[in-house]
Amino acid sequence: MQRIFSGIQPSGIPTLGNYLGAMRNWVKLQDEYDCLYCVVDLHAITVWQDPRELANQTREMAASLLACGIDPARSILFHQSSVHAHLRLAWIFNCVARMGWLNRMTQFKEKAGKDRENVSTGLFTYPNLMAADILVYHATRVPVGDDQRQHLELANDIAQKFNFDYGVDFFPNI
């Protein structure tokens, strides 16, 4: 069975866009695939967050996903920060990925704007963490919005480079 991984940031009360773009589709996918869904609280801290508010929003997003129909008997739902493998693999991918690859990420350019020198390095290396999120579970499918497609392509590049550099066939193509 193919494995799906997808994550959602705990950015407050889910919007209609969250529901239509991700949540309702995730509910349908759990009928056909081995699904892992994650509240990506580590991704959220690429910009400053009040720690208490982030903790509350993370729990609320998980509750919202359950309320929308994510079934713990058919899928795995978890908080990203509770699984240390995400951070460990992200560090390895920080060492595998190339600066040129990250410099081409349009989402970073858009979010950083003219203030590139003052944004966090976490925002710059966000795609490496996303690659780790996906590949730590050997996911083969990742439903994402158009704004994340470039990051998904980078995850494939990182997986291929890791496999080549270490002479293994460890990470799958997504």
Stockholm file with secondary structure:
# STOCKHOLM 1.0

chainA/1-174         MQRIFSGIQPSGIPTLGNYLGAMRNWVKLQDEYDCLYCVVDLHAITVWQDPRELANQTREMAASLLACGIDPARSILFHQSSVHAHLRLAWIFNCVARMGWLNRMTQFKEKAGKDRENVSTGLFTYPNLMAADILVYHATRVPVGDDQRQHLELANDIAQKFNFDYGVDFFPNI
#=GR chainA/1-174 SS CCEEEEEECCCSSCCHHHIIIIIHHHHHHTTTSEEEEEECHHHHTTSCCCHHHHHHHHHHHHHHHHHHTCCTTTEEEEEGGGCTHHHHHHHHHHHHSCHHHHHTCHHHHHHHGGGGGGSCHHHHHHHHHHHHHHHTTTCSBCCCCGGGHHHHHHHHHHHHHHHHHTTCCCSCCC
#=GC SS_cons         CCEEEEEECCCSSCCHHHIIIIIHHHHHHTTTSEEEEEECHHHHTTSCCCHHHHHHHHHHHHHHHHHHTCCTTTEEEEEGGGCTHHHHHHHHHHHHSCHHHHHTCHHHHHHHGGGGGGSCHHHHHHHHHHHHHHHTTTCSBCCCCGGGHHHHHHHHHHHHHHHHHTTCCCSCCC
//
